[in-house]
Amino acid sequence: MNLTSLPVISAGFWAATAMIAAVVLSSTAGEVLTAAAMKSVGDLDEIRAHSGLKGAIVAVLTCPLFFAGVFFMAVAFFALLFTLNQRMELGLVGPATASLTVFTNAVAAKLFLKENVDRRRWTSAVLICIGVYFLAH
């Protein structure tokens, strides 16, 4: 096998991969941090019953994890806008970012939030990744 018979992967492929990865990873970080914040704050209905709506708002707004999650969600949003501004195909970027986020959220939920991720969720995440592969090729 010589080098001329290897498939050529363009720089555009790597740029698209990097931009999609930036959207997926920042979105996952934002969602995991926001979920961790809500777990640390506790039941908002109980807080609202005890301290009123103002108390529930203060409980959320005084949690640093919440602001970190919002920051990463904003990064994901602007990374998606940047990706689409680079003339990437919405038909690929949209499904790829949305579906790969499902997979990374399942992994992050298991690793960082210690959630029980059942077999159906893993199966759906893998099938989604296979679908994105077929969509890209």
C-alpha positions, 0 to 999 in steps of 0.5 A: 500500500503506497501513500497515493492510495490512501484516502485524502481527508481535507483540511475542511474536514478537520475544521468541521470536526473541530467546530462540531466538537467545540459545540458538543463539548461546550454544550455538554459541559453547560448541561452537566454544570447546570444539572450539578447546580440544581442538585446542589441547590435542592428541591426548588418547590421546597425552597419556594414553600419555605422562602417564597419565590424570591428565596428560590431565585436567590438559591439558584443565583448564588450557586456558582455552578449555575453561572458556569453552566450558563457560560458554557451553554452560551459558548455552545450557542456562539460556537454553533453560530460561528460554525454555521457562519463558516458555510457548513451544511446545516443538514450535517451540523444540526443533527451532528451537534444535537445527536452527539450531545446525547451521547456525550451527555450520557457519558458525562451523566454517568461519570460526573453526576453518577447517574444511572444510565440504563441500557436503552439510553446507551443503545440510543446514543450508539445508534445516534452516533451510527446515524451521524456517521452515515449522514456524514458519509 
